[in-house]
Amino acid sequence: MNAKQGKAVNELAHNKLSFQEKMKTLGTSVESPMTALQLFEPDARAVYTLEATASLTHLPRRLIAVYFKHGLVSPVMDPACSGWYFNDEAIRILQRIEYLRTACGLNMAGIKLIMDLAREVERLQEELDFRRRG
């Protein structure tokens, strides 16, 4: 793991709020193909087609399919049966993946590791909060 990757893991490990704040603040100052991260606040019940998801995230449909193939994001409905539909959580995940790829220079394996670690930190934080209350 190089210094950039280590820094990204450390930042995510501290807390999920700081990652969201960092994404907002870095959006305009990051010099990369992705020039700005847009704040995305959809209706939590909304579901988006692959085309709409590609438009919202400014990602090619093919790249979204690659991320799906690598297990980084999942549609809310089975693509084999009903097509590709994504919810607001998937949109946020795609934005996070693209940030890690473009701003941090991570490959798919590095992105998957960071996403898995972030999920584990969130799970442990929830468990800790539960134990503190009980």
MODELLER restraints for C-alpha pairs under 7 A, 6 or more apart:
rsr = mdl.restraints
at = mdl.atoms
rsr.add(forms.Gaussian(group=physical.xy_distance, feature=features.Distance(at['CA:4:A'], at['CA:104:A']), mean=6.36, stdev=0.5))
rsr.add(forms.Gaussian(group=physical.xy_distance, feature=features.Distance(at['CA:9:A'], at['CA:114:A']), mean=6.01, stdev=0.5))
rsr.add(forms.Gaussian(group=physical.xy_distance, feature=features.Distance(at['CA:11:A'], at['CA:19:A']), mean=6.70, stdev=0.5))
rsr.add(forms.Gaussian(group=physical.xy_distance, feature=features.Distance(at['CA:12:A'], at['CA:19:A']), mean=5.83, stdev=0.5))
rsr.add(forms.Gaussian(group=physical.xy_distance, feature=features.Distance(at['CA:12:A'], at['CA:118:A']), mean=6.06, stdev=0.5))
rsr.add(forms.Gaussian(group=physical.xy_distance, feature=features.Distance(at['CA:13:A'], at['CA:118:A']), mean=6.41, stdev=0.5))
rsr.add(forms.Gaussian(group=physical.xy_distance, feature=features.Distance(at['CA:13:A'], at['CA:121:A']), mean=6.28, stdev=0.5))
rsr.add(forms.Gaussian(group=physical.xy_distance, feature=features.Distance(at['CA:23:A'], at['CA:37:A']), mean=6.98, stdev=0.5))
rsr.add(forms.Gaussian(group=physical.xy_distance, feature=features.Distance(at['CA:24:A'], at['CA:37:A']), mean=6.64, stdev=0.5))
rsr.add(forms.Gaussian(group=physical.xy_distance, feature=features.Distance(at['CA:27:A'], at['CA:35:A']), mean=6.68, stdev=0.5))
rsr.add(forms.Gaussian(group=physical.xy_distance, feature=features.Distance(at['CA:27:A'], at['CA:36:A']), mean=4.25, stdev=0.5))
rsr.add(forms.Gaussian(group=physical.xy_distance, feature=features.Distance(at['CA:27:A'], at['CA:37:A']), mean=4.50, stdev=0.5))
rsr.add(forms.Gaussian(group=physical.xy_distance, feature=features.Distance(at['CA:28:A'], at['CA:35:A']), mean=6.36, stdev=0.5))
rsr.add(forms.Gaussian(group=physical.xy_distance, feature=features.Distance(at['CA:28:A'], at['CA:36:A']), mean=4.95, stdev=0.5))
rsr.add(forms.Gaussian(group=physical.xy_distance, feature=features.Distance(at['CA:30:A'], at['CA:103:A']), mean=6.68, stdev=0.5))
rsr.add(forms.Gaussian(group=physical.xy_distance, feature=features.Distance(at['CA:32:A'], at['CA:102:A']), mean=6.21, stdev=0.5))
rsr.add(forms.Gaussian(group=physical.xy_distance, feature=features.Distance(at['CA:32:A'], at['CA:103:A']), mean=6.15, stdev=0.5))
rsr.add(forms.Gaussian(group=physical.xy_distance, feature=features.Distance(at['CA:33:A'], at['CA:102:A']), mean=6.80, stdev=0.5))
rsr.add(forms.Gaussian(group=physical.xy_distance, feature=features.Distance(at['CA:34:A'], at['CA:102:A']), mean=6.93, stdev=0.5))
rsr.add(forms.Gaussian(group=physical.xy_distance, feature=features.Distance(at['CA:42:A'], at['CA:88:A']), mean=6.35, stdev=0.5))
rsr.add(forms.Gaussian(group=physical.xy_distance, feature=features.Distance(at['CA:44:A'], at['CA:88:A']), mean=6.22, stdev=0.5))
rsr.add(forms.Gaussian(group=physical.xy_distance, feature=features.Distance(at['CA:46:A'], at['CA:87:A']), mean=6.11, stdev=0.5))
rsr.add(forms.Gaussian(group=physical.xy_distance, feature=features.Distance(at['CA:46:A'], at['CA:88:A']), mean=6.93, stdev=0.5))
rsr.add(forms.Gaussian(group=physical.xy_distance, feature=features.Distance(at['CA:47:A'], at['CA:85:A']), mean=6.08, stdev=0.5))
rsr.add(forms.Gaussian(group=physical.xy_distance, feature=features.Distance(at['CA:47:A'], at['CA:86:A']), mean=5.48, stdev=0.5))
rsr.add(forms.Gaussian(group=physical.xy_distance, feature=features.Distance(at['CA:47:A'], at['CA:87:A']), mean=4.69, stdev=0.5))
rsr.add(forms.Gaussian(group=physical.xy_distance, feature=features.Distance(at['CA:48:A'], at['CA:85:A']), mean=5.23, stdev=0.5))
rsr.add(forms.Gaussian(group=physical.xy_distance, feature=features.Distance(at['CA:48:A'], at['CA:86:A']), mean=5.08, stdev=0.5))
rsr.add(forms.Gaussian(group=physical.xy_distance, feature=features.Distance(at['CA:48:A'], at['CA:87:A']), mean=6.19, stdev=0.5))
rsr.add(forms.Gaussian(group=physical.xy_distance, feature=features.Distance(at['CA:49:A'], at['CA:84:A']), mean=5.95, stdev=0.5))
rsr.add(forms.Gaussian(group=physical.xy_distance, feature=features.Distance(at['CA:49:A'], at['CA:85:A']), mean=4.60, stdev=0.5))
rsr.add(forms.Gaussian(group=physical.xy_distance, feature=features.Distance(at['CA:49:A'], at['CA:86:A']), mean=6.46, stdev=0.5))
rsr.add(forms.Gaussian(group=physical.xy_distance, feature=features.Distance(at['CA:50:A'], at['CA:61:A']), mean=6.66, stdev=0.5))
rsr.add(forms.Gaussian(group=physical.xy_distance, feature=features.Distance(at['CA:50:A'], at['CA:84:A']), mean=5.39, stdev=0.5))
rsr.add(forms.Gaussian(group=physical.xy_distance, feature=features.Distance(at['CA:50:A'], at['CA:85:A']), mean=5.95, stdev=0.5))
rsr.add(forms.Gaussian(group=physical.xy_distance, feature=features.Distance(at['CA:51:A'], at['CA:61:A']), mean=6.91, stdev=0.5))
rsr.add(forms.Gaussian(group=physical.xy_distance, feature=features.Distance(at['CA:53:A'], at['CA:86:A']), mean=6.91, stdev=0.5))
rsr.add(forms.Gaussian(group=physical.xy_distance, feature=features.Distance(at['CA:53:A'], at['CA:91:A']), mean=6.77, stdev=0.5))
rsr.add(forms.Gaussian(group=physical.xy_distance, feature=features.Distance(at['CA:54:A'], at['CA:60:A']), mean=5.76, stdev=0.5))
rsr.add(forms.Gaussian(group=physical.xy_distance, feature=features.Distance(at['CA:54:A'], at['CA:61:A']), mean=5.61, stdev=0.5))
rsr.add(forms.Gaussian(group=physical.xy_distance, feature=features.Distance(at['CA:57:A'], at['CA:91:A']), mean=6.81, stdev=0.5))
rsr.add(forms.Gaussian(group=physical.xy_distance, feature=features.Distance(at['CA:57:A'], at['CA:95:A']), mean=6.32, stdev=0.5))
rsr.add(forms.Gaussian(group=physical.xy_distance, feature=features.Distance(at['CA:67:A'], at['CA:73:A']), mean=6.06, stdev=0.5))
rsr.add(forms.Gaussian(group=physical.xy_distance, feature=features.Distance(at['CA:68:A'], at['CA:74:A']), mean=5.76, stdev=0.5))
rsr.add(forms.Gaussian(group=physical.xy_distance, feature=features.Distance(at['CA:72:A'], at['CA:112:A']), mean=6.31, stdev=0.5))
rsr.add(forms.Gaussian(group=physical.xy_distance, feature=features.Distance(at['CA:73:A'], at['CA:90:A']), mean=6.29, stdev=0.5))
rsr.add(forms.Gaussian(group=physical.xy_distance, feature=features.Distance(at['CA:73:A'], at['CA:93:A']), mean=6.77, stdev=0.5))
rsr.add(forms.Gaussian(group=physical.xy_distance, feature=features.Distance(at['CA:74:A'], at['CA:90:A']), mean=6.93, stdev=0.5))
rsr.add(forms.Gaussian(group=physical.xy_distance, feature=features.Distance(at['CA:75:A'], at['CA:84:A']), mean=5.88, stdev=0.5))
rsr.add(forms.Gaussian(group=physical.xy_distance, feature=features.Distance(at['CA:75:A'], at['CA:85:A']), mean=5.31, stdev=0.5))
rsr.add(forms.Gaussian(group=physical.xy_distance, feature=features.Distance(at['CA:75:A'], at['CA:86:A']), mean=4.77, stdev=0.5))
rsr.add(forms.Gaussian(group=physical.xy_distance, feature=features.Distance(at['CA:76:A'], at['CA:85:A']), mean=5.79, stdev=0.5))
rsr.add(forms.Gaussian(group=physical.xy_distance, feature=features.Distance(at['CA:76:A'], at['CA:86:A']), mean=5.42, stdev=0.5))
rsr.add(forms.Gaussian(group=physical.xy_distance, feature=features.Distance(at['CA:76:A'], at['CA:87:A']), mean=6.54, stdev=0.5))
rsr.add(forms.Gaussian(group=physical.xy_distance, feature=features.Distance(at['CA:77:A'], at['CA:84:A']), mean=6.57, stdev=0.5))
rsr.add(forms.Gaussian(group=physical.xy_distance, feature=features.Distance(at['CA:77:A'], at['CA:85:A']), mean=5.93, stdev=0.5))
rsr.add(forms.Gaussian(group=physical.xy_distance, feature=features.Distance(at['CA:97:A'], at['CA:111:A']), mean=6.63, stdev=0.5))
rsr.add(forms.Gaussian(group=physical.xy_distance, feature=features.Distance(at['CA:100:A'], at['CA:106:A']), mean=5.93, stdev=0.5))
rsr.add(forms.Gaussian(group=physical.xy_distance, feature=features.Distance(at['CA:100:A'], at['CA:111:A']), mean=6.52, stdev=0.5))
rsr.add(forms.Gaussian(group=physical.xy_distance, feature=features.Distance(at['CA:101:A'], at['CA:107:A']), mean=6.37, stdev=0.5))
